[in-house]
């Protein structure tokens, strides 16, 4: 999820989170998972204020692909 900086602090991210959770519940999901960079404290505060809790850490692997 990404909110353009010009539209932050206006409830857009919160509305998106709630809409996703509502749709997921209607579709039969039992939870919503999301991730963010550990330095993104603003996003973490939003997620926690919406009832999300920290789960297990996940490793993210990258491998560059060179063009030949």
PDB file of N, H, CA, C and O in Angstrom:
ATOM      1  N   UNK A   1       0.847  -1.163   0.000  1.00  0.00           N
ATOM      2  CA  UNK A   1       0.000   0.000   0.000  1.00  0.00           C
ATOM      3  C   UNK A   1       0.891   1.224   0.000  1.00  0.00           C
ATOM      4  O   UNK A   1       1.922   1.259   0.673  1.00  0.00           O
ATOM      5  N   UNK A   2       0.488   2.221  -0.757  1.00  0.00           N
ATOM      6  H   UNK A   2      -0.349   2.193  -1.303  1.00  0.00           H
ATOM      7  CA  UNK A   2       1.262   3.454  -0.819  1.00  0.00           C
ATOM      8  C   UNK A   2       0.299   4.625  -0.917  1.00  0.00           C
ATOM      9  O   UNK A   2      -0.652   4.601  -1.698  1.00  0.00           O
ATOM     10  N   UNK A   3       0.555   5.637  -0.123  1.00  0.00           N
ATOM     11  H   UNK A   3       1.327   5.656   0.512  1.00  0.00           H
ATOM     12  CA  UNK A   3      -0.229   6.871  -0.193  1.00  0.00           C
ATOM     13  C   UNK A   3       0.727   7.991  -0.583  1.00  0.00           C
ATOM     14  O   UNK A   3       1.758   8.193   0.059  1.00  0.00           O
ATOM     15  N   UNK A   4       0.383   8.701  -1.620  1.00  0.00           N
ATOM     16  H   UNK A   4      -0.454   8.537  -2.142  1.00  0.00           H
ATOM     17  CA  UNK A   4       1.199   9.821  -2.086  1.00  0.00           C
ATOM     18  C   UNK A   4       1.412  10.800  -0.930  1.00  0.00           C
ATOM     19  O   UNK A   4       0.469  11.104  -0.199  1.00  0.00           O
ATOM     20  N   UNK A   5       2.625  11.290  -0.760  1.00  0.00           N
ATOM     21  H   UNK A   5       3.391  11.043  -1.354  1.00  0.00           H
ATOM     22  CA  UNK A   5       2.903  12.212   0.345  1.00  0.00           C
ATOM     23  C   UNK A   5       1.941  13.401   0.423  1.00  0.00           C
ATOM     24  O   UNK A   5       1.643  13.877   1.518  1.00  0.00           O
ATOM     25  N   UNK A   6       1.462  13.876  -0.703  1.00  0.00           N
ATOM     26  H   UNK A   6       1.705  13.489  -1.592  1.00  0.00           H
ATOM     27  CA  UNK A   6       0.537  15.017  -0.702  1.00  0.00           C
ATOM     28  C   UNK A   6      -0.807  14.669  -0.069  1.00  0.00           C
ATOM     29  O   UNK A   6      -1.568  15.560   0.308  1.00  0.00           O
ATOM     30  N   UNK A   7      -1.100  13.367   0.048  1.00  0.00           N
ATOM     31  H   UNK A   7      -0.481  12.644  -0.259  1.00  0.00           H
ATOM     32  CA  UNK A   7      -2.396  12.945   0.584  1.00  0.00           C
ATOM     33  C   UNK A   7      -2.289  12.259   1.944  1.00  0.00           C
ATOM     34  O   UNK A   7      -3.280  11.746   2.462  1.00  0.00           O
ATOM     35  N   UNK A   8      -1.108  12.249   2.512  1.00  0.00           N
ATOM     36  H   UNK A   8      -0.302  12.666   2.091  1.00  0.00           H
ATOM     37  CA  UNK A   8      -0.930  11.643   3.834  1.00  0.00           C
ATOM     38  C   UNK A   8      -1.483  12.563   4.910  1.00  0.00           C
ATOM     39  O   UNK A   8      -1.628  13.770   4.716  1.00  0.00           O
ATOM     40  N   UNK A   9      -1.788  11.953   6.049  1.00  0.00           N
ATOM     41  H   UNK A   9      -1.670  10.972   6.206  1.00  0.00           H
ATOM     42  CA  UNK A   9      -2.334  12.671   7.214  1.00  0.00           C
ATOM     43  C   UNK A   9      -3.744  13.203   6.950  1.00  0.00           C
ATOM     44  O   UNK A   9      -4.185  14.162   7.583  1.00  0.00           O
ATOM     45  N   UNK A  10      -4.452  12.561   5.996  1.00  0.00           N
ATOM     46  H   UNK A  10      -4.094  11.782   5.481  1.00  0.00           H
ATOM     47  CA  UNK A  10      -5.832  12.950   5.696  1.00  0.00           C
ATOM     48  C   UNK A  10      -6.780  11.755   5.804  1.00  0.00           C
ATOM     49  O   UNK A  10      -7.932  11.839   5.378  1.00  0.00           O
ATOM     50  N   UNK A  11      -6.302  10.645   6.371  1.00  0.00           N
ATOM     51  H   UNK A  11      -5.366  10.578   6.717  1.00  0.00           H
ATOM     52  CA  UNK A  11      -7.149   9.474   6.562  1.00  0.00           C
ATOM     53  C   UNK A  11      -7.213   8.525   5.376  1.00  0.00           C
ATOM     54  O   UNK A  11      -7.968   7.553   5.402  1.00  0.00           O
ATOM     55  N   UNK A  12      -6.429   8.793   4.338  1.00  0.00           N
ATOM     56  H   UNK A  12      -5.816   9.583   4.317  1.00  0.00           H
ATOM     57  CA  UNK A  12      -6.465   7.947   3.143  1.00  0.00           C
ATOM     58  C   UNK A  12      -5.946   6.544   3.452  1.00  0.00           C
ATOM     59  O   UNK A  12      -6.589   5.554   3.101  1.00  0.00           O
ATOM     60  N   UNK A  13      -4.801   6.453   4.097  1.00  0.00           N
ATOM     61  H   UNK A  13      -4.278   7.256   4.382  1.00  0.00           H
ATOM     62  CA  UNK A  13      -4.241   5.146   4.440  1.00  0.00           C
ATOM     63  C   UNK A  13      -5.160   4.361   5.354  1.00  0.00           C
ATOM     64  O   UNK A  13      -5.349   3.160   5.166  1.00  0.00           O
ATOM     65  N   UNK A  14      -5.728   5.025   6.333  1.00  0.00           N
ATOM     66  H   UNK A  14      -5.574   6.001   6.486  1.00  0.00           H
ATOM     67  CA  UNK A  14      -6.653   4.367   7.260  1.00  0.00           C
ATOM     68  C   UNK A  14      -7.878   3.840   6.511  1.00  0.00           C
ATOM     69  O   UNK A  14      -8.328   2.720   6.755  1.00  0.00           O
ATOM     70  N   UNK A  15      -8.410   4.652   5.601  1.00  0.00           N
ATOM     71  H   UNK A  15      -8.045   5.561   5.402  1.00  0.00           H
ATOM     72  CA  UNK A  15      -9.575   4.225   4.811  1.00  0.00           C
ATOM     73  C   UNK A  15      -9.228   3.024   3.936  1.00  0.00           C
ATOM     74  O   UNK A  15     -10.033   2.102   3.798  1.00  0.00           O
ATOM     75  N   UNK A  16      -8.036   3.031   3.347  1.00  0.00           N
ATOM     76  H   UNK A  16      -7.383   3.779   3.459  1.00  0.00           H
ATOM     77  CA  UNK A  16      -7.612   1.894   2.527  1.00  0.00           C
ATOM     78  C   UNK A  16      -7.485   0.625   3.369  1.00  0.00           C
ATOM     79  O   UNK A  16      -7.957  -0.436   2.963  1.00  0.00           O
ATOM     80  N   UNK A  17      -6.855   0.728   4.528  1.00  0.00           N
ATOM     81  H   UNK A  17      -6.472   1.591   4.858  1.00  0.00           H
ATOM     82  CA  UNK A  17      -6.719  -0.435   5.412  1.00  0.00           C
ATOM     83  C   UNK A  17      -8.079  -1.001   5.796  1.00  0.00           C
ATOM     84  O   UNK A  17      -8.281  -2.215   5.767  1.00  0.00           O
ATOM     85  N   UNK A  18      -8.994  -0.140   6.150  1.00  0.00           N
ATOM     86  H   UNK A  18      -8.830   0.846   6.173  1.00  0.00           H
ATOM     87  CA  UNK A  18     -10.324  -0.598   6.554  1.00  0.00           C
ATOM     88  C   UNK A  18     -11.074  -1.232   5.388  1.00  0.00           C
ATOM     89  O   UNK A  18     -11.761  -2.238   5.561  1.00  0.00           O
ATOM     90  N   UNK A  19     -10.943  -0.643   4.205  1.00  0.00           N
ATOM     91  H   UNK A  19     -10.385   0.174   4.065  1.00  0.00           H
ATOM     92  CA  UNK A  19     -11.614  -1.201   3.029  1.00  0.00           C
ATOM     93  C   UNK A  19     -11.063  -2.586   2.695  1.00  0.00           C
ATOM     94  O   UNK A  19     -11.823  -3.500   2.374  1.00  0.00           O
ATOM     95  N   UNK A  20      -9.753  -2.738   2.772  1.00  0.00           N
ATOM     96  H   UNK A  20      -9.135  -1.995   3.032  1.00  0.00           H
ATOM     97  CA  UNK A  20      -9.140  -4.041   2.505  1.00  0.00           C
ATOM     98  C   UNK A  20      -9.612  -5.069   3.527  1.00  0.00           C
ATOM     99  O   UNK A  20      -9.974  -6.186   3.159  1.00  0.00           O
ATOM    100  N   UNK A  21      -9.611  -4.705   4.800  1.00  0.00           N
ATOM    101  H   UNK A  21      -9.317  -3.797   5.100  1.00  0.00           H
ATOM    102  CA  UNK A  21     -10.045  -5.630   5.847  1.00  0.00           C
ATOM    103  C   UNK A  21     -11.508  -6.017   5.657  1.00  0.00           C
ATOM    104  O   UNK A  21     -11.867  -7.182   5.825  1.00  0.00           O
ATOM    105  N   UNK A  22     -12.349  -5.055   5.309  1.00  0.00           N
ATOM    106  H   UNK A  22     -12.057  -4.108   5.172  1.00  0.00           H
ATOM    107  CA  UNK A  22     -13.764  -5.347   5.070  1.00  0.00           C
ATOM    108  C   UNK A  22     -13.932  -6.314   3.904  1.00  0.00           C
ATOM    109  O   UNK A  22     -14.657  -7.303   4.013  1.00  0.00           O
ATOM    110  N   UNK A  23     -13.264  -6.031   2.796  1.00  0.00           N
ATOM    111  H   UNK A  23     -12.674  -5.228   2.708  1.00  0.00           H
ATOM    112  CA  UNK A  23     -13.353  -6.901   1.611  1.00  0.00           C
ATOM    113  C   UNK A  23     -12.814  -8.291   1.910  1.00  0.00           C
ATOM    114  O   UNK A  23     -13.400  -9.294   1.503  1.00  0.00           O
ATOM    115  N   UNK A  24     -11.703  -8.346   2.618  1.00  0.00           N
ATOM    116  H   UNK A  24     -11.226  -7.531   2.949  1.00  0.00           H
ATOM    117  CA  UNK A  24     -11.112  -9.641   2.954  1.00  0.00           C
ATOM    118  C   UNK A  24     -12.074 -10.462   3.805  1.00  0.00           C
ATOM    119  O   UNK A  24     -12.255 -11.657   3.568  1.00  0.00           O
ATOM    120  N   UNK A  25     -12.685  -9.823   4.790  1.00  0.00           N
ATOM    121  H   UNK A  25     -12.537  -8.853   4.983  1.00  0.00           H
ATOM    122  CA  UNK A  25     -13.654 -10.518   5.630  1.00  0.00           C
ATOM    123  C   UNK A  25     -14.849 -11.012   4.838  1.00  0.00           C
ATOM    124  O   UNK A  25     -15.315 -12.131   5.050  1.00  0.00           O
ATOM    125  N   UNK A  26     -15.347 -10.191   3.931  1.00  0.00           N
ATOM    126  H   UNK A  26     -14.968  -9.282   3.759  1.00  0.00           H
ATOM    127  CA  UNK A  26     -16.471 -10.589   3.083  1.00  0.00           C
ATOM    128  C   UNK A  26     -16.107 -11.774   2.191  1.00  0.00           C
ATOM    129  O   UNK A  26     -16.962 -12.590   1.847  1.00  0.00           O
ATOM    130  N   UNK A  27     -14.842 -11.860   1.824  1.00  0.00           N
ATOM    131  H   UNK A  27     -14.147 -11.197   2.103  1.00  0.00           H
ATOM    132  CA  UNK A  27     -14.377 -12.947   0.964  1.00  0.00           C
ATOM    133  C   UNK A  27     -14.030 -14.209   1.757  1.00  0.00           C
ATOM    134  O   UNK A  27     -13.639 -15.221   1.177  1.00  0.00           O
ATOM    135  N   UNK A  28     -14.174 -14.146   3.084  1.00  0.00           N
ATOM    136  H   UNK A  28     -14.491 -13.323   3.555  1.00  0.00           H
ATOM    137  CA  UNK A  28     -13.923 -15.310   3.917  1.00  0.00           C
ATOM    138  C   UNK A  28     -12.537 -15.390   4.525  1.00  0.00           C
ATOM    139  O   UNK A  28     -12.200 -16.389   5.162  1.00  0.00           O
ATOM    140  N   UNK A  29     -11.730 -14.361   4.342  1.00  0.00           N
ATOM    141  H   UNK A  29     -12.004 -13.550   3.825  1.00  0.00           H
ATOM    142  CA  UNK A  29     -10.386 -14.371   4.935  1.00  0.00           C
ATOM    143  C   UNK A  29     -10.490 -14.281   6.451  1.00  0.00           C
ATOM    144  O   UNK A  29     -11.424 -13.685   6.987  1.00  0.00           O
ATOM    145  N   UNK A  30      -9.536 -14.871   7.123  1.00  0.00           N
ATOM    146  H   UNK A  30      -8.777 -15.355   6.687  1.00  0.00           H
ATOM    147  CA  UNK A  30      -9.531 -14.835   8.587  1.00  0.00           C
ATOM    148  C   UNK A  30      -8.521 -13.839   9.133  1.00  0.00           C
ATOM    149  O   UNK A  30      -8.517 -13.547  10.329  1.00  0.00           O
ATOM    150  N   UNK A  31      -7.663 -13.315   8.262  1.00  0.00           N
ATOM    151  H   UNK A  31      -7.666 -13.552   7.290  1.00  0.00           H
ATOM    152  CA  UNK A  31      -6.716 -12.290   8.693  1.00  0.00           C
ATOM    153  C   UNK A  31      -6.192 -11.537   7.471  1.00  0.00           C
ATOM    154  O   UNK A  31      -6.308 -11.993   6.334  1.00  0.00           O
ATOM    155  N   UNK A  32      -5.624 -10.392   7.745  1.00  0.00           N
ATOM    156  H   UNK A  32      -5.530 -10.022   8.669  1.00  0.00           H
ATOM    157  CA  UNK A  32      -4.948  -9.587   6.730  1.00  0.00           C
ATOM    158  C   UNK A  32      -3.496  -9.474   7.169  1.00  0.00           C
ATOM    159  O   UNK A  32      -3.213  -9.161   8.326  1.00  0.00           O
ATOM    160  N   UNK A  33      -2.594  -9.725   6.259  1.00  0.00           N
ATOM    161  H   UNK A  33      -2.824  -9.979   5.320  1.00  0.00           H
ATOM    162  CA  UNK A  33      -1.170  -9.597   6.552  1.00  0.00           C
ATOM    163  C   UNK A  33      -0.590  -8.476   5.711  1.00  0.00           C
ATOM    164  O   UNK A  33      -0.978  -8.277   4.560  1.00  0.00           O
ATOM    165  N   UNK A  34       0.335  -7.756   6.295  1.00  0.00           N
ATOM    166  H   UNK A  34       0.650  -7.918   7.230  1.00  0.00           H
ATOM    167  CA  UNK A  34       1.043  -6.726   5.547  1.00  0.00           C
ATOM    168  C   UNK A  34       2.445  -6.609   6.097  1.00  0.00           C
ATOM    169  O   UNK A  34       2.754  -7.136   7.166  1.00  0.00           O
ATOM    170  N   UNK A  35       3.282  -5.920   5.367  1.00  0.00           N
ATOM    171  H   UNK A  35       3.031  -5.492   4.499  1.00  0.00           H
ATOM    172  CA  UNK A  35       4.657  -5.730   5.826  1.00  0.00           C
ATOM    173  C   UNK A  35       5.109  -4.324   5.475  1.00  0.00           C
ATOM    174  O   UNK A  35       4.560  -3.670   4.588  1.00  0.00           O
ATOM    175  N   UNK A  36       6.121  -3.885   6.193  1.00  0.00           N
ATOM    176  H   UNK A  36       6.567  -4.417   6.913  1.00  0.00           H
ATOM    177  CA  UNK A  36       6.709  -2.581   5.936  1.00  0.00           C
ATOM    178  C   UNK A  36       8.167  -2.621   6.352  1.00  0.00           C
ATOM    179  O   UNK A  36       8.580  -3.487   7.124  1.00  0.00           O
ATOM    180  N   UNK A  37       8.923  -1.703   5.850  1.00  0.00           N
ATOM    181  H   UNK A  37       8.588  -1.000   5.224  1.00  0.00           H
ATOM    182  CA  UNK A  37      10.319  -1.603   6.249  1.00  0.00           C
ATOM    183  C   UNK A  37      10.381  -1.285   7.739  1.00  0.00           C
ATOM    184  O   UNK A  37       9.550  -0.538   8.256  1.00  0.00           O
ATOM    185  N   UNK A  38      11.360  -1.849   8.420  1.00  0.00           N
ATOM    186  H   UNK A  38      12.035  -2.456   8.001  1.00  0.00           H
ATOM    187  CA  UNK A  38      11.442  -1.636   9.869  1.00  0.00           C
ATOM    188  C   UNK A  38      11.712  -0.188  10.248  1.00  0.00           C
ATOM    189  O   UNK A  38      11.538   0.183  11.409  1.00  0.00           O
ATOM    190  N   UNK A  39      12.130   0.631   9.304  1.00  0.00           N
ATOM    191  H   UNK A  39      12.271   0.329   8.361  1.00  0.00           H
ATOM    192  CA  UNK A  39      12.367   2.047   9.592  1.00  0.00           C
ATOM    193  C   UNK A  39      11.146   2.926   9.322  1.00  0.00           C
ATOM    194  O   UNK A  39      11.175   4.123   9.607  1.00  0.00           O
ATOM    195  N   UNK A  40      10.081   2.349   8.779  1.00  0.00           N
ATOM    196  H   UNK A  40      10.058   1.377   8.548  1.00  0.00           H
ATOM    197  CA  UNK A  40       8.891   3.129   8.427  1.00  0.00           C
ATOM    198  C   UNK A  40       7.966   3.237   9.644  1.00  0.00           C
ATOM    199  O   UNK A  40       6.931   2.575   9.722  1.00  0.00           O
ATOM    200  N   UNK A  41       8.361   4.071  10.569  1.00  0.00           N
ATOM    201  H   UNK A  41       9.202   4.608  10.506  1.00  0.00           H
ATOM    202  CA  UNK A  41       7.630   4.202  11.830  1.00  0.00           C
ATOM    203  C   UNK A  41       6.237   4.789  11.640  1.00  0.00           C
ATOM    204  O   UNK A  41       5.320   4.454  12.391  1.00  0.00           O
ATOM    205  N   UNK A  42       6.064   5.652  10.655  1.00  0.00           N
ATOM    206  H   UNK A  42       6.809   5.923  10.045  1.00  0.00           H
ATOM    207  CA  UNK A  42       4.751   6.251  10.411  1.00  0.00           C
ATOM    208  C   UNK A  42       3.746   5.169  10.000  1.00  0.00           C
ATOM    209  O   UNK A  42       2.618   5.147  10.493  1.00  0.00           O
ATOM    210  N   UNK A  43       4.154   4.283   9.103  1.00  0.00           N
ATOM    211  H   UNK A  43       5.070   4.302   8.702  1.00  0.00           H
ATOM    212  CA  UNK A  43       3.271   3.197   8.681  1.00  0.00           C
ATOM    213  C   UNK A  43       2.995   2.251   9.847  1.00  0.00           C
ATOM    214  O   UNK A  43       1.859   1.817  10.040  1.00  0.00           O
ATOM    215  N   UNK A  44       4.019   1.935  10.614  1.00  0.00           N
ATOM    216  H   UNK A  44       4.942   2.288  10.457  1.00  0.00           H
ATOM    217  CA  UNK A  44       3.842   1.032  11.747  1.00  0.00           C
ATOM    218  C   UNK A  44       2.839   1.595  12.743  1.00  0.00           C
ATOM    219  O   UNK A  44       2.004   0.860  13.271  1.00  0.00           O
ATOM    220  N   UNK A  45       2.916   2.883  12.998  1.00  0.00           N
ATOM    221  H   UNK A  45       3.594   3.480  12.569  1.00  0.00           H
ATOM    222  CA  UNK A  45       1.975   3.512  13.930  1.00  0.00           C
ATOM    223  C   UNK A  45       0.546   3.409  13.399  1.00  0.00           C
ATOM    224  O   UNK A  45      -0.384   3.143  14.161  1.00  0.00           O
ATOM    225  N   UNK A  46       0.373   3.617  12.101  1.00  0.00           N
ATOM    226  H   UNK A  46       1.128   3.833  11.482  1.00  0.00           H
ATOM    227  CA  UNK A  46      -0.957   3.486  11.501  1.00  0.00           C
ATOM    228  C   UNK A  46      -1.467   2.063  11.649  1.00  0.00           C
ATOM    229  O   UNK A  46      -2.596   1.852  12.094  1.00  0.00           O
ATOM    230  N   UNK A  47      -0.649   1.085  11.283  1.00  0.00           N
ATOM    231  H   UNK A  47       0.268   1.256  10.922  1.00  0.00           H
ATOM    232  CA  UNK A  47      -1.079  -0.309  11.347  1.00  0.00           C
ATOM    233  C   UNK A  47      -1.449  -0.700  12.772  1.00  0.00           C
ATOM    234  O   UNK A  47      -2.473  -1.346  12.993  1.00  0.00           O
ATOM    235  N   UNK A  48      -0.629  -0.315  13.732  1.00  0.00           N
ATOM    236  H   UNK A  48       0.203   0.210  13.553  1.00  0.00           H
ATOM    237  CA  UNK A  48      -0.909  -0.658  15.124  1.00  0.00           C
ATOM    238  C   UNK A  48      -2.170   0.031  15.622  1.00  0.00           C
ATOM    239  O   UNK A  48      -2.917  -0.547  16.410  1.00  0.00           O
ATOM    240  N   UNK A  49      -2.418   1.256  15.175  1.00  0.00           N
ATOM    241  H   UNK A  49      -1.811   1.726  14.534  1.00  0.00           H
ATOM    242  CA  UNK A  49      -3.635   1.959  15.595  1.00  0.00           C
ATOM    243  C   UNK A  49      -4.886   1.309  15.017  1.00  0.00           C
ATOM    244  O   UNK A  49      -5.993   1.533  15.508  1.00  0.00           O
ATOM    245  N   UNK A  50      -4.708   0.502  13.971  1.00  0.00           N
ATOM    246  H   UNK A  50      -3.809   0.319  13.572  1.00  0.00           H
ATOM    247  CA  UNK A  50      -5.829  -0.213  13.356  1.00  0.00           C
ATOM    248  C   UNK A  50      -5.921  -1.659  13.835  1.00  0.00           C
ATOM    249  O   UNK A  50      -6.673  -2.459  13.278  1.00  0.00           O
ATOM    250  N   UNK A  51      -5.150  -1.988  14.875  1.00  0.00           N
ATOM    251  H   UNK A  51      -4.539  -1.338  15.328  1.00  0.00           H
ATOM    252  CA  UNK A  51      -5.264  -3.304  15.490  1.00  0.00           C
ATOM    253  C   UNK A  51      -4.298  -4.360  14.981  1.00  0.00           C
ATOM    254  O   UNK A  51      -4.353  -5.504  15.431  1.00  0.00           O
ATOM    255  N   UNK A  52      -3.419  -4.008  14.060  1.00  0.00           N
ATOM    256  H   UNK A  52      -3.375  -3.079  13.694  1.00  0.00           H
ATOM    257  CA  UNK A  52      -2.420  -4.961  13.588  1.00  0.00           C
ATOM    258  C   UNK A  52      -1.361  -5.142  14.666  1.00  0.00           C
ATOM    259  O   UNK A  52      -1.030  -4.202  15.389  1.00  0.00           O
ATOM    260  N   UNK A  53      -0.836  -6.349  14.766  1.00  0.00           N
ATOM    261  H   UNK A  53      -1.105  -7.112  14.178  1.00  0.00           H
ATOM    262  CA  UNK A  53       0.232  -6.645  15.717  1.00  0.00           C
ATOM    263  C   UNK A  53       1.428  -7.196  14.951  1.00  0.00           C
ATOM    264  O   UNK A  53       1.286  -7.734  13.852  1.00  0.00           O
ATOM    265  N   UNK A  54       2.595  -7.054  15.543  1.00  0.00           N
ATOM    266  H   UNK A  54       2.710  -6.617  16.435  1.00  0.00           H
ATOM    267  CA  UNK A  54       3.815  -7.535  14.911  1.00  0.00           C
ATOM    268  C   UNK A  54       3.840  -9.051  14.931  1.00  0.00           C
ATOM    269  O   UNK A  54       3.593  -9.680  15.960  1.00  0.00           O
ATOM    270  N   UNK A  55       4.142  -9.624  13.780  1.00  0.00           N
ATOM    271  H   UNK A  55       4.343  -9.112  12.944  1.00  0.00           H
ATOM    272  CA  UNK A  55       4.267 -11.074  13.667  1.00  0.00           C
ATOM    273  C   UNK A  55       5.727 -11.475  13.634  1.00  0.00           C
ATOM    274  O   UNK A  55       6.606 -10.726  14.061  1.00  0.00           O
ATOM    275  N   UNK A  56       5.964 -12.643  13.131  1.00  0.00           N
ATOM    276  H   UNK A  56       5.250 -13.251  12.784  1.00  0.00           H
ATOM    277  CA  UNK A  56       7.332 -13.139  13.023  1.00  0.00           C
ATOM    278  C   UNK A  56       8.086 -12.394  11.933  1.00  0.00           C
ATOM    279  O   UNK A  56       7.504 -12.022  10.914  1.00  0.00           O
ATOM    280  N   UNK A  57       9.378 -12.175  12.145  1.00  0.00           N
ATOM    281  H   UNK A  57       9.850 -12.478  12.972  1.00  0.00           H
ATOM    282  CA  UNK A  57      10.164 -11.513  11.098  1.00  0.00           C
ATOM    283  C   UNK A  57      10.269 -12.401   9.859  1.00  0.00           C
ATOM    284  O   UNK A  57      10.307 -13.627   9.957  1.00  0.00           O
ATOM    285  N   UNK A  58      10.314 -11.769   8.717  1.00  0.00           N
ATOM    286  H   UNK A  58      10.284 -10.773   8.637  1.00  0.00           H
ATOM    287  CA  UNK A  58      10.410 -12.480   7.443  1.00  0.00           C
ATOM    288  C   UNK A  58      11.663 -12.009   6.721  1.00  0.00           C
ATOM    289  O   UNK A  58      11.951 -10.812   6.694  1.00  0.00           O
ATOM    290  N   UNK A  59      12.389 -12.915   6.152  1.00  0.00           N
ATOM    291  H   UNK A  59      12.154 -13.887   6.174  1.00  0.00           H
ATOM    292  CA  UNK A  59      13.563 -12.547   5.355  1.00  0.00           C
ATOM    293  C   UNK A  59      13.124 -12.341   3.919  1.00  0.00           C
ATOM    294  O   UNK A  59      12.336 -13.113   3.373  1.00  0.00           O
ATOM    295  N   UNK A  60      13.642 -11.300   3.327  1.00  0.00           N
ATOM    296  H   UNK A  60      14.282 -10.673   3.771  1.00  0.00           H
ATOM    297  CA  UNK A  60      13.330 -10.959   1.943  1.00  0.00           C
ATOM    298  C   UNK A  60      14.604 -11.156   1.132  1.00  0.00           C
ATOM    299  O   UNK A  60      15.624 -10.527   1.414  1.00  0.00           O
ATOM    300  N   UNK A  61      14.552 -12.018   0.134  1.00  0.00           N
ATOM    301  H   UNK A  61      13.724 -12.529  -0.095  1.00  0.00           H
ATOM    302  CA  UNK A  61      15.734 -12.314  -0.671  1.00  0.00           C
ATOM    303  C   UNK A  61      15.629 -11.646  -2.034  1.00  0.00           C
ATOM    304  O   UNK A  61      14.569 -11.642  -2.658  1.00  0.00           O
ATOM    305  N   UNK A  62      16.741 -11.083  -2.484  1.00  0.00           N
ATOM    306  H   UNK A  62      17.603 -11.086  -1.976  1.00  0.00           H
ATOM    307  CA  UNK A  62      16.826 -10.437  -3.788  1.00  0.00           C
ATOM    308  C   UNK A  62      17.996 -11.028  -4.556  1.00  0.00           C
ATOM    309  O   UNK A  62      19.017 -11.395  -3.975  1.00  0.00           O
ATOM    310  N   UNK A  63      17.833 -11.112  -5.854  1.00  0.00           N
ATOM    311  H   UNK A  63      17.003 -10.814  -6.326  1.00  0.00           H
ATOM    312  CA  UNK A  63      18.938 -11.548  -6.702  1.00  0.00           C
ATOM    313  C   UNK A  63      18.921 -10.708  -7.964  1.00  0.00           C
ATOM    314  O   UNK A  63      17.959 -10.762  -8.730  1.00  0.00           O
ATOM    315  N   UNK A  64      19.969  -9.936  -8.190  1.00  0.00           N
ATOM    316  H   UNK A  64      20.750  -9.892  -7.568  1.00  0.00           H
ATOM    317  CA  UNK A  64      20.023  -9.140  -9.411  1.00  0.00           C
ATOM    318  C   UNK A  64      20.063 -10.037 -10.646  1.00  0.00           C
ATOM    319  O   UNK A  64      20.655 -11.116 -10.630  1.00  0.00           O
ATOM    320  N   UNK A  65      19.436  -9.580 -11.690  1.00  0.00           N
ATOM    321  H   UNK A  65      18.955  -8.704 -11.703  1.00  0.00           H
ATOM    322  CA  UNK A  65      19.470 -10.283 -12.967  1.00  0.00           C
ATOM    323  C   UNK A  65      20.166  -9.376 -13.958  1.00  0.00           C
ATOM    324  O   UNK A  65      19.700  -8.274 -14.247  1.00  0.00           O
ATOM    325  N   UNK A  66      21.272  -9.844 -14.469  1.00  0.00           N
ATOM    326  H   UNK A  66      21.651 -10.739 -14.234  1.00  0.00           H
ATOM    327  CA  UNK A  66      22.007  -9.021 -15.432  1.00  0.00           C
ATOM    328  C   UNK A  66      21.510  -9.333 -16.841  1.00  0.00           C
ATOM    329  O   UNK A  66      21.224 -10.482 -17.179  1.00  0.00           O
ATOM    330  N   UNK A  67      21.417  -8.304 -17.636  1.00  0.00           N
ATOM    331  H   UNK A  67      21.649  -7.371 -17.362  1.00  0.00           H
ATOM    332  CA  UNK A  67      21.017  -8.472 -19.027  1.00  0.00           C
ATOM    333  C   UNK A  67      22.225  -8.892 -19.838  1.00  0.00           C
ATOM    334  O   UNK A  67      23.305  -8.324 -19.677  1.00  0.00           O
ATOM    335  N   UNK A  68      22.064  -9.852 -20.684  1.00  0.00           N
ATOM    336  H   UNK A  68      21.186 -10.312 -20.815  1.00  0.00           H
ATOM    337  CA  UNK A  68      23.193 -10.334 -21.501  1.00  0.00           C
ATOM    338  C   UNK A  68      22.950 -10.047 -22.952  1.00  0.00           C
ATOM    339  O   UNK A  68      23.784 -10.376 -23.795  1.00  0.00           O
TER     340      UNK A  68
END
